[in-house]
Amino acid sequence: MEVSSWKSETCRVSMASSAVPASLWTSLRVATQSEDHEKVLKDCKAILAHAADDARALHCRLVALLQLDRLADAQAALWNDAGAFERAYLLFRLKNNDAASAALESCSERRADYLRALLAARLSKSDDAAAIYRRLLSDPDLDEDDRVSLQTNLTAVCAVAEGRQVLNDVPVESRTHSLLYNVACLEINAGEYASAEAHLVEAIRLCTDEDDDLDVDELATLTVQLAYARQLQGKTAEAQELYHNALESLPPTVHSPASAVASLNLMSLRQHDEKHFDSAKRLARALKVDAAKLTEQQRRTIARNQALLMLYDKQLRACVERCDAIGADDEFACVVRALALVRDGHADEAIGSLRRFTPGTRSVRLALIQVLVDTKQYDQALRALDDPVFDELRNRVAFTSLLIVLHDALGDVAGALKVFEGVVEKRDGTAEDRRRLVVAAADYMVRHGKIDAAQELLSRAGALFPNDTALAGKVALAFSAAGVQPPDAITKRLPQLPTLSEEALAAVEAKLQYVPAAKRKSSPPDASVAADAPAAKPAEEKVKAKKKKKKPIRYPKGFDPAHPGPPPDPERWIPRYERTKGRRRHQGGAFKGAQGSVAASTSAGSGRSRAQRGEEDKNVIDNRRQKEKQMQGQASTPSSKSNKKGKKRR
């Protein structure tokens, strides 16, 4: 959080032009002293109406526009005779760094050093910016506010040790949340997360106490940085809660860098349990932030996350185009682009793009090897592993395992054994790593019939690790596989089998006496014995199979299976008026004519409408149903009474 050290330009107003009323100059002087920039613009406009070329009024108007962040109006109001500092500051605010640096060369004012330091910090020239701030701090005439402001800016570009020293030099009562924030950022970059967390908590307390009108955006920035410090310490739940609090504290119309950072960090925290739609919403909020407010690193991070989200959503062509827009020199974009091409079925194009990547970093080469292995181009993968970028990894177990797997896939046993021998002879790494390599090499040799080489290797390893009984056992197994008695030096190192005393042996024998004998299947009789034996009666010696007892069929009460009667009506489950036999038949002769048509004589003579006839038919059907219910009730009444009488309590 870099605080601008350029103070508000105070217009030096003097009554010089006789054409301008004195009241306007007085009003302008009061407005500049109270820093009422809107009033300054109004008074300058009135003065320029009387004297269009007045330099003091033009200068005051330009400064007021800069203070109000009306950069476009300030650029339009910039006249040819404006000061070099005002021109440089306007170009600095417009992100035109080269032109601002050129304009500052002709400016010798002291306040220009503030702007030079800010410009150097923006161009990542931290050492130059820190040197300027140190020179400005050496001025003994600085007041306390200016000194704290310069110290705050110095902590944004210096090392962590110097930042802590600056913080200790500032009295506790003079510390600001910006100063603590900068020191916390230095500590995060140095990996001192606990100290950074403590400073950020103190910064949030100062921010809420020192500002009467609390800046929500400033507080959200501090909260997001505190969440990031806790995220780096593994406090995931606390970090997520702080990110959500920061986003909720910002109005939906405010799109600040803090909201972009919080949205992206939430995406990274919840990438495994969050749907891509939710991540897309968070990314959309980050994209709404004005790019001019973001640093180059933040803009690049947003673009990378956008490409990665397109890859997860299977928007492969859009992902490739987004990676191309990020830049050909971006390592992350190159790897993601290759992955999208592989998933899209263009593995050859992905291999070509990875090989053309100029820096030749380790991650890009590993991605190339992964694609080659996936496409079963094992020989090219082995050649790619000869790159000098892997020199630091050659003695590691994982790298050796990869080489062995590739040689084994090609059927090159000699090449795999050569790799094993080279790694074992170097004796690099820890003792445990060397032991694992020796055991793996011996197993590989035995598996491919190189028993003599395995014996020699394990014998040498046994001399290196005399107290390793497991390795001695491997040596004994290698000799036994070749049918050779292991040397006495090896067998003596093997652990002795435990011996049983006479009492323990007697106890074991006593337990074995009560073990039930196992049942054995009788063997078929001999053919000669079977011939001499008398013929047994097959009917008597056959074991009768158990018959399954059939359960009697249970019928409803009163049902006679011998006389079942007519089958039940299949439509008994639906209402009677909906059954086939219960439908109303046409009365009054055969139906003739088109549907819905009625003879003129009939309709005229009936005197009833169609609705009336339908109501009468409905009444007839209801009466018929009521009679049927009454008949059924009369038929079932005696049986129900007999049932009630028959149920007696026992």
C-alpha positions in Angstrom: 0.0 0.0 0.0 2.0 2.9 -1.3 0.9 6.4 0.0 1.4 9.2 -2.4 3.9 11.7 -1.0 3.1 14.5 -3.3 1.1 17.0 -1.4 -1.9 18.9 -2.6 -0.6 21.8 -4.6 -1.5 25.1 -2.9 -2.2 27.8 -5.3 -0.3 31.0 -4.6 -2.9 33.6 -5.2 -2.2 37.3 -5.4 -4.3 40.1 -6.7 -2.4 41.0 -9.8 -4.9 41.6 -12.5 -6.9 44.8 -12.2 -9.6 43.4 -14.6 -10.5 40.7 -12.1 -12.7 41.7 -9.1 -10.9 41.4 -5.8 -13.7 39.4 -4.3 -12.9 36.5 -6.7 -9.3 36.4 -5.7 -10.3 36.5 -2.0 -12.8 33.6 -2.6 -10.2 31.6 -4.5 -7.6 32.1 -1.6 -10.1 30.9 0.9 -11.1 27.8 -1.2 -7.4 26.8 -1.7 -6.7 27.1 2.0 -9.7 24.9 2.9 -8.9 22.5 0.0 -12.4 22.9 -1.4 -11.4 21.9 -5.0 -14.9 22.2 -6.5 -15.0 25.8 -5.2 -11.6 26.4 -6.6 -12.7 25.3 -10.1 -15.8 27.6 -9.9 -13.7 30.6 -8.8 -11.0 29.9 -11.5 -13.7 29.7 -14.2 -15.0 33.1 -13.0 -11.5 34.6 -13.0 -10.6 33.2 -16.5 -13.8 34.8 -17.8 -12.2 38.2 -17.0 -8.6 37.3 -17.8 -8.3 34.2 -20.0 -4.5 34.1 -19.9 -4.0 34.5 -16.1 -1.2 32.0 -15.2 -2.2 31.7 -11.6 -5.8 30.9 -12.3 -4.8 28.3 -14.9 -2.4 26.7 -12.5 -5.0 26.5 -9.7 -7.5 25.0 -12.1 -5.0 22.3 -13.2 -4.1 21.4 -9.6 -7.8 21.2 -8.6 -8.6 18.9 -11.5 -5.7 16.6 -10.5 -6.9 16.5 -6.9 -10.4 15.5 -8.1 -9.0 12.7 -10.3 -10.5 14.3 -13.4 -7.5 13.4 -15.5 -9.2 13.8 -18.9 -10.2 17.4 -18.0 -6.7 18.1 -16.6 -5.1 16.8 -19.9 -7.4 19.1 -21.9 -6.6 22.0 -19.6 -2.8 21.5 -19.8 -1.4 24.4 -21.7 2.0 24.8 -23.3 3.4 27.0 -20.6 2.5 24.6 -17.7 5.2 23.6 -15.3 7.3 20.5 -15.8 6.2 19.0 -12.5 2.5 19.3 -13.3 3.0 17.8 -16.7 5.0 14.9 -15.3 2.5 14.3 -12.5 -0.4 14.2 -15.0 1.6 11.7 -17.2 2.3 9.6 -14.2 -1.4 9.5 -13.3 -2.2 8.5 -16.9 0.3 5.6 -16.7 2.5 7.1 -19.3 5.7 6.2 -17.5 8.3 7.0 -20.2 6.9 10.4 -20.9 6.6 11.2 -17.2 10.3 10.2 -16.7 11.3 12.4 -19.6 9.3 15.4 -18.1 11.0 15.0 -14.7 14.5 15.3 -16.2 13.9 19.1 -16.6 12.4 19.5 -13.2 14.7 20.4 -10.3 12.2 21.0 -7.6 12.4 19.1 -4.4 8.8 17.8 -4.7 9.9 16.2 -8.0 12.0 13.7 -5.9 8.8 12.3 -4.4 7.4 11.7 -7.9 10.7 10.2 -9.1 10.5 7.7 -6.2 6.9 6.7 -7.0 7.8 6.3 -10.6 10.8 4.1 -9.8 8.7 1.9 -7.5 6.1 1.5 -10.3 8.8 0.4 -12.7 10.1 -2.2 -10.1 13.3 -0.2 -9.5 13.0 -0.7 -5.7 16.7 0.1 -5.0 16.4 3.5 -6.8 13.2 4.3 -5.0 14.6 3.4 -1.6 17.7 5.5 -2.2 15.5 8.6 -3.0 13.4 8.0 0.1 16.5 7.7 2.3 17.8 11.0 0.9 14.6 12.7 1.6 14.4 11.4 5.1 17.9 12.8 5.9 16.4 16.3 5.8 16.3 17.6 9.4 13.6 20.1 8.6 10.9 17.5 7.9 7.8 17.7 10.0 6.4 14.6 11.7 3.6 13.9 9.2 6.0 14.2 6.2 8.5 11.9 7.9 5.9 9.2 8.7 4.7 9.4 5.1 8.2 9.0 3.7 8.9 6.1 6.1 5.7 4.4 4.9 6.7 4.7 1.3 10.2 3.4 2.2 8.8 0.2 3.7 7.0 -0.5 0.4 10.3 -0.9 -1.5 13.0 -1.9 1.0 14.0 -5.3 2.4 12.2 -6.9 5.4 15.1 -6.1 7.8 15.1 -2.5 6.9 11.3 -2.3 7.1 11.3 -3.7 10.6 14.0 -1.1 11.6 11.9 1.7 10.1 8.8 0.4 12.0 10.8 0.4 15.3 12.1 3.9 14.7 8.5 5.3 14.4 6.9 5.9 17.8 3.9 3.7 18.6 1.5 6.6 18.7 2.6 7.8 15.3 2.2 4.5 13.5 -0.4 4.2 10.8 -2.2 1.2 9.3 -0.4 1.9 6.0 3.0 1.5 7.6 2.0 -1.7 9.4 0.5 -3.1 6.2 3.7 -2.5 4.2 5.8 -4.2 6.9 3.4 -7.1 6.9 3.7 -7.5 3.1 7.5 -7.6 3.5 7.2 -10.3 6.1 4.8 -12.4 4.0 7.3 -12.3 1.1 10.0 -13.4 3.6 7.8 -16.3 4.8 7.3 -14.9 8.3 3.5 -15.4 8.3 2.9 -15.3 12.1 4.6 -11.9 12.5 2.7 -10.6 9.4 -0.6 -11.7 10.8 0.1 -9.8 14.1 0.9 -6.6 12.2 -2.2 -6.9 10.0 -4.4 -7.3 13.0 -2.9 -4.2 14.5 -3.3 -2.4 11.2 -7.0 -3.2 11.1 -7.5 -1.9 14.6 -5.8 1.4 13.7 -7.8 1.7 10.5 -11.1 1.4 12.4 -9.9 3.8 15.2 -8.1 6.5 13.3 -10.6 7.3 10.6 -13.8 9.0 11.5 -15.3 8.3 8.1 -14.1 4.7 7.6 -12.8 3.9 4.1 -14.4 0.6 3.3 -12.1 -0.2 0.4 -9.0 0.4 2.7 -10.4 -1.9 5.4 -11.2 -4.6 2.8 -7.6 -4.4 1.5 -6.3 -5.1 5.0 -8.8 -7.9 5.6 -7.9 -9.6 2.4 -4.2 -9.5 3.2 -4.9 -10.9 6.7 -6.9 -13.7 5.1 -4.0 -14.4 2.7 -1.5 -14.6 5.7 -3.8 -17.1 7.4 -4.2 -19.1 4.2 -0.5 -19.5 3.9 -0.4 -20.8 7.5 -3.0 -23.5 6.6 -5.9 -21.8 8.4 -8.2 -22.4 5.5 -11.6 -22.0 7.3 -10.5 -18.6 8.9 -9.2 -17.4 5.6 -12.4 -18.2 3.7 -14.5 -16.4 6.4 -12.3 -13.3 6.1 -12.5 -13.3 2.3 -16.3 -13.5 2.4 -16.4 -10.7 5.0 -14.3 -8.5 2.8 -16.5 -9.2 -0.3 -19.7 -8.5 1.7 -18.3 -5.3 3.1 -17.8 -3.8 -0.4 -20.9 -2.5 -2.2 -21.8 -4.3 -5.4 -21.0 -1.2 -7.4 -17.5 -0.9 -6.0 -14.9 -3.0 -8.0 -11.6 -2.6 -6.2 -8.4 -4.7 -6.4 -9.3 -6.2 -3.0 -12.5 -7.8 -4.4 -10.5 -9.2 -7.3 -7.8 -10.7 -5.0 -10.5 -12.1 -2.6 -12.4 -13.7 -5.5 -9.4 -15.3 -7.0 -8.1 -16.7 -3.7 -11.5 -18.1 -2.9 -11.4 -19.9 -6.2 -8.1 -21.4 -5.3 -9.3 -22.4 -1.9 -12.5 -24.0 -3.0 -11.4 -25.5 -6.3 -12.2 -29.0 -5.2 -15.6 -28.5 -3.6 -16.9 -25.6 -5.7 -18.8 -25.8 -8.9 -17.3 -24.2 -12.0 -20.4 -21.9 -12.2 -19.6 -20.4 -8.8 -15.9 -19.9 -9.8 -17.1 -18.2 -13.0 -19.1 -15.8 -10.9 -16.2 -15.0 -8.7 -14.0 -14.5 -11.8 -16.6 -12.2 -13.4 -16.4 -10.0 -10.3 -12.7 -9.9 -10.6 -12.9 -8.9 -14.3 -15.1 -5.9 -13.5 -12.2 -4.2 -11.6 -10.6 -1.4 -13.6 -7.4 -2.8 -15.1 -5.7 0.6 -14.4 -6.1 0.0 -10.7 -4.3 -3.4 -10.8 -0.7 -4.2 -11.0 0.8 -6.1 -13.9 1.1 -9.2 -11.8 -2.5 -9.0 -10.7 -3.8 -8.6 -14.3 -1.7 -11.6 -15.4 -3.0 -13.7 -12.5 -6.6 -12.9 -13.5 -5.9 -13.9 -17.1 -4.3 -17.1 -16.0 -7.3 -18.0 -13.8 -9.6 -17.2 -16.7 -7.7 -19.6 -19.0 -7.7 -22.3 -16.3 -11.5 -22.0 -15.8 -12.0 -22.3 -19.5 -10.0 -25.5 -19.5 -12.1 -27.0 -16.6 -15.3 -26.0 -18.5 -14.0 -27.8 -21.6 -13.9 -24.5 -23.6 -10.7 -25.8 -25.2 -10.5 -23.4 -28.2 -11.3 -20.4 -26.1 -8.7 -21.5 -23.6 -6.1 -21.7 -26.3 -7.0 -18.2 -27.6 -6.8 -16.8 -24.0 -3.4 -18.4 -23.5 -2.2 -16.8 -26.7 -3.4 -13.4 -25.5 -1.5 -13.7 -22.2 1.8 -13.9 -24.1 4.2 -16.4 -25.7 6.7 -15.9 -22.9 4.4 -16.9 -20.0 5.3 -20.3 -18.7 1.9 -21.1 -17.1 0.0 -20.1 -20.2 2.3 -22.3 -22.3 1.6 -25.4 -20.1 -2.2 -24.8 -20.0 -2.3 -24.2 -23.7 -0.6 -27.5 -24.3 -3.0 -29.3 -22.0 -6.0 -27.8 -23.8 -4.6 -28.9 -27.2 -4.0 -32.5 -25.9 -7.6 -32.7 -24.6 -8.8 -31.4 -28.0 -7.0 -34.2 -29.8 -4.0 -32.1 -31.1 -1.1 -33.7 -29.2 1.4 -33.0 -32.0 0.6 -29.3 -31.9 1.0 -29.3 -28.1 4.4 -31.0 -28.4 5.5 -28.5 -30.9 4.5 -25.5 -28.8 6.2 -26.9 -25.8 9.4 -27.5 -27.7 9.3 -23.9 -29.1 9.1 -22.3 -25.7 12.2 -20.2 -25.6 13.2 -20.1 -21.9 13.2 -23.9 -21.6 12.2 -24.0 -17.9 11.9 -27.2 -16.0 8.1 -27.1 -15.7 7.7 -26.7 -19.4 10.1 -29.6 -20.1 8.3 -31.8 -17.6 5.0 -31.0 -19.3 6.6 -32.0 -22.6 7.8 -35.3 -21.2 4.3 -35.9 -19.8 2.7 -35.4 -23.2 5.3 -37.7 -24.8 4.7 -40.4 -22.3 0.9 -40.1 -22.7 1.3 -40.6 -26.5 3.7 -43.5 -25.9 6.7 -41.8 -27.4 9.1 -43.2 -24.8 12.3 -42.8 -26.8 11.7 -39.0 -27.3 10.8 -38.7 -23.7 14.2 -40.2 -22.8 15.9 -37.7 -25.1 14.0 -34.9 -23.5 15.3 -35.9 -20.1 18.8 -35.3 -21.2 18.1 -31.5 -21.0 20.6 -29.6 -18.7 17.7 -28.2 -16.7 17.4 -31.6 -15.0 21.0 -31.8 -13.8 19.9 -31.0 -10.2 17.3 -33.8 -10.3 19.3 -36.7 -11.7 20.4 -38.1 -8.3 16.8 -38.1 -6.9 14.9 -41.3 -6.5 11.9 -40.1 -8.4 14.0 -39.1 -11.4 15.8 -42.4 -11.4 12.4 -44.2 -11.2 11.2 -42.3 -14.3 14.3 -43.3 -16.3 13.9 -47.0 -15.3 10.2 -47.0 -16.2 11.0 -45.5 -19.7 13.8 -47.9 -20.3 11.6 -50.8 -19.2 8.8 -49.6 -21.5 11.2 -49.8 -24.4 12.5 -53.2 -23.4 16.0 -51.8 -22.8 17.1 -53.8 -19.8 20.8 -53.0 -20.3 20.0 -49.2 -20.3 18.0 -49.6 -17.1 20.8 -51.5 -15.4 23.3 -48.8 -16.5 21.1 -46.2 -14.9 21.0 -48.2 -11.6 24.8 -48.6 -11.6 25.5 -45.0 -12.3 23.2 -43.9 -9.4 24.5 -46.4 -6.9 28.1 -45.6 -7.6 27.7 -41.9 -7.1 26.5 -42.4 -3.5 24.5 -39.2 -3.4 21.6 -38.5 -1.2 20.7 -39.8 2.2 21.6 -43.3 3.4 17.9 -44.4 3.2 17.7 -43.2 -0.5 20.8 -45.2 -1.4 19.5 -48.3 0.4 16.2 -48.0 -1.5 18.0 -47.7 -4.8 20.2 -50.7 -4.1 17.2 -52.9 -3.2 15.2 -51.7 -6.2 18.2 -52.4 -8.5 18.7 -55.9 -7.0 15.0 -56.7 -7.5 15.1 -55.5 -11.1 18.2 -57.7 -11.7 16.7 -60.8 -10.2 13.4 -60.2 -12.1 15.4 -60.1 -15.4 17.7 -63.0 -14.7 20.8 -61.0 -13.7 21.3 -63.0 -10.4 25.1 -62.7 -10.4 24.9 -59.0 -10.7 22.3 -58.8 -8.0 24.5 -60.9 -5.7 27.5 -58.6 -6.3 25.5 -55.4 -5.8 23.8 -56.7 -2.6 27.1 -57.9 -1.2 28.7 -54.5 -1.7 25.6 -52.9 -0.2 25.7 -55.3 2.8 29.2 -54.1 3.5 28.0 -50.5 3.4 25.0 -51.2 5.7 26.3 -53.9 8.1 23.5 -53.4 10.6 20.6 -53.7 8.1 19.0 -57.1 8.7 16.4 -56.5 6.0 19.1 -55.9 3.4 21.0 -59.0 4.6 17.8 -61.0 4.0 17.6 -59.6 0.4 21.2 -60.8 -0.1 20.3 -64.3 1.2 17.3 -64.5 -1.1 19.4 -63.5 -4.1 21.8 -66.3 -3.4 19.0 -68.8 -2.8 17.4 -67.9 -6.1 20.6 -69.0 -7.8 20.7 -72.3 -5.8 23.8 -71.2 -3.9 24.3 -71.3 -0.2 24.6 -67.7 1.2 28.0 -66.8 2.7 28.4 -67.2 6.4 29.0 -63.5 6.8 25.5 -62.9 5.5 23.7 -65.7 7.4 25.3 -64.6 10.7 23.6 -61.2 10.4 20.2 -62.7 9.9 18.0 -62.7 13.0 17.9 -66.0 14.8 14.6 -67.9 15.0 13.0 -68.0 18.4 13.4 -71.3 20.3 10.9 -72.9 22.6 11.6 -74.2 26.1 10.5 -77.7 27.2 7.6 -76.2 29.2 6.4 -74.2 26.3 6.7 -77.1 23.9 4.7 -79.3 26.3 2.0 -76.7 26.5 1.7 -76.6 22.7 1.6 -80.4 22.5 -1.2 -80.5 25.1 -3.2 -78.0 23.1 -2.8 -80.1 19.9 -4.2 -83.2 21.6 -7.7 -81.6 21.7 -7.7 -80.5 18.1 -10.6 -82.3 16.4 -9.7 -84.5 13.5 -10.4 -83.2 10.1 -13.0 -85.1 8.1 -11.6 -86.6 4.9 -13.5 -87.6 1.9 -13.7 -91.4 1.4 -11.7 -92.6 -1.6 -13.6 -94.7 -4.2 -13.3 -98.5 -3.6 -10.9 -100.6 -5.6 -12.3 -102.2 -8.6 -11.2 -105.8 -7.6 -12.8 -105.4 -4.1 -15.9 -104.1 -5.7 -16.1 -107.1 -8.0 -15.8 -109.7 -5.1 -18.4 -107.9 -2.9 -22.0 -109.1 -3.3 -24.3 -106.9 -5.3 -26.1 -104.5 -2.9 -29.7 -103.7 -3.4 -29.7 -100.3 -5.1 -33.3 -99.6 -3.9 -32.4 -100.1 -0.2 -29.0 -98.3 -0.2 -30.1 -95.2 -2.0 -30.4 -92.3 0.3 -33.8 -90.9 -0.1 -33.7 -87.2 -0.9 -35.8 -84.9 1.3 -39.0 -83.9 -0.3 -39.9 -80.3 0.0 -43.1 -79.8 1.9 -45.6 -78.0 -0.2 -47.6 -75.3 1.6 -51.4 -75.7 1.2 -53.0 -73.0 -0.9 -55.1 -70.7 1.1 -58.4 -69.6 -0.5 -60.7 -66.8 0.6 -63.4 -67.6 3.0 -66.4 -69.2 1.3 -64.6 -70.0 -1.9 -65.0 -73.5 -3.3 -62.1 -74.4 -5.7 -64.2 -77.2 -7.2 -66.9 -74.7 -8.2 -65.1 -71.4 -8.7 -68.0 -69.8 -10.5 -67.7 -67.0 -13.1 -64.4 -65.1 -13.2 -64.3 -61.7 -11.3 -64.9 -58.6 -13.3 -61.6 -57.0 -14.3 -63.1 -53.6 -14.1 -64.2 -54.0 -10.4 -61.6 -51.5 -9.2 -63.0 -48.5 -11.2 -66.3 -46.7 -10.5 -69.4 -48.4 -11.9 -70.4 -45.5 -14.2 -67.0 -45.7 -15.8 -67.2 -49.5 -16.6 -68.1 -50.8 -20.0 -71.4 -52.3 -19.0 -72.4 -49.3 -16.9 -72.2 -46.7 -19.7 -75.4 -45.0 -20.7 -76.8 -46.2 -24.0 -78.4 -44.0 -26.6 -82.2 -43.9 -26.3 -84.7 -42.9 -28.9 -83.5 -44.9 -31.9 -80.4 -45.1 -33.9 -78.0 -42.2 -33.9 -77.8 -40.5 -37.3 -76.3 -37.3 -38.6 -73.2 -35.4 -37.7 -72.0 -35.2 -34.1 -73.5 -32.3 -32.2 -76.3 -31.8 -34.8 -80.0 -31.9 -33.7 -83.0 -32.0 -35.9 -84.8 -28.7 -36.0 -88.1 -30.1 -35.2 -86.7 -32.1 -32.2 -84.8 -29.1 -30.7 -87.7 -26.8 -31.2 -90.3 -29.2 -29.7 -88.3 -30.3 -26.7 -88.1 -26.9 -25.1 -85.0 -27.9 -23.0 -81.5 -26.7 -23.5 -78.5 -29.0 -23.7 -77.3 -28.0 -20.2 -80.7 -28.9 -18.7 -80.7 -32.3 -20.3 -77.2 -33.0 -19.0 -78.3 -32.0 -15.5 -81.3 -34.4 -15.7 -79.1 -37.2 -16.9 -76.8 -36.6 -14.0 -79.7 -36.8 -11.5 -80.9 -40.1 -13.0 -77.4 -41.6 -12.6 -77.1 -40.4 -9.0 -80.5 -41.9 -8.1 -79.5 -45.2 -9.6 -76.2 -45.3 -7.6 -78.1 -44.5 -4.4 -80.5 -47.4 -4.9 -77.6 -49.8 -5.6 -75.9 -48.8 -2.4 -79.1 -49.3 -0.4 -79.5 -52.8 -1.9 -75.9 -53.8 -1.2 -76.3 -52.6 2.4 -79.4 -54.7 3.0 -77.7 -57.8 1.5 -74.6 -57.4 3.8 -76.4 -56.6 7.1 -77.1 -60.2 8.3 -73.7 -61.5 7.7 -72.0 -58.6 9.4 -74.2 -59.2 12.5 -73.4 -62.9 12.6 -69.7 -62.1 12.4 -70.0 -59.7 15.3 -71.8 -62.3 17.4 -69.4 -65.0 16.5 -66.4 -63.0 17.8 -66.2 -63.9 21.4 -63.4 -63.0 23.7 -61.5 -65.9 25.1 
